[in-house]
Amino acid sequence: MALVNTKEMFKKAYDGGYAVGAFNVNNMEIVQGITEACQELKAPVILQVSAGARKYANHTYLVKLVEAAVKENPNIPIALHLDHGSSYELCKDCIDGGFTSVMIDGSHLPFDENVELAHKVAEYAHKYNVTVEAELGRLAGIEDAVNVSADDASYTNPAEVQEFVERTGVDSLAIAIGTSHGAYKFKPGQKPQLRFDILAEVGKRLPGFPIVLHGASSVIPEFVQMINQYGGQMPDAIGIPEDMLREAAKMAVCKINVDSDLRLAMTGTIRKYFAENPSHFDPRQYLAPARTAIKDMVAHKINTVLGCAGKA
């Protein structure tokens, strides 16, 4: 099976009341851990690359790693997606370089400028059977190149979504309903709450259209504690409750992004390994358990949040 775009997997997800996981990748072990879990659980998957990951690992290396994953896991659909593309030029470069899906993030722009930019990307992408995600509303938080203060964050206005989709021709839409980028979403004592009223209204205005949630890591406490136990200094934080995410996946949400939870699982596992094996220096010795931690985390998300096991 070759790399696919997101069109068919999103149609099945919408009709089936589940979501597809979009997991950020930076290196070989992360790609392997994610796809091994999906292969075992027969789950579709989106491997997504941020501009920062592309700069770190090099476009060609990342594409070849994902192509290798497709070859090694032939029974599951895999899409290669650009996360938070900041410009037409970046999206075009990824399309020309083998990506099957791109996100153009013009959420910081005035409405008409966001429309114009998204339309331009969609017009080019569709020539090559590449699907396009855009964003309305702004999530707070910091992750990679995304940095939005709480003051600048804004919920998606449901009254704008139909016009936006019709004018741009995009294939999916990321909306802001209370999720947040990064690991520091809510302080202890705060109560996370997703705006299901906004999601429901968007679903009414865009029947059958796939919606995307960014910033959907749950900041699983055991990995934060593991990092701190072995020398880290992460403050306590609360992520998005997984039962809320599962409820969103039963509605119009067809794609849920996960990045911070993978980073926490990998980093906590490596810190623990070095604390218990201070004289070891072979990367294979500490990256192997980190890869397993990634695999276990993805399996957990598939079973608990996404509901996409057996949907490949």
Buried (B, 14 or more C-beta within 10 A) or exposed (E): EEBBBBBEBBEBBBEBEBBBBBBBBBBBBBBBBBBBBBBBBBBBBBBBBBBBBBEBBEBEEBBEBBBBBBEEBEEBBBBBBBBBBBBBEBBBBBBEBBBBBBBBBBBEEEBEEBBBBBBBBBEBBBEEEBBBBBBBBBBBBBBBEBEBEEEEBBBBBBEBBBEBBEBBBBBBBBBBBBBBBBBBBBEEEEEBEBBBEBBBBBBEBBEEBBBBBBBBBBBBEEBBBBBBEBEBEBEEBBBBBBEBBBBBBEBBBBBBBBBBBBBBBBBBBBBBBBEEEEEEEEEEEBBBBBBBBBBBBBBBBBBEBBBBBEBB
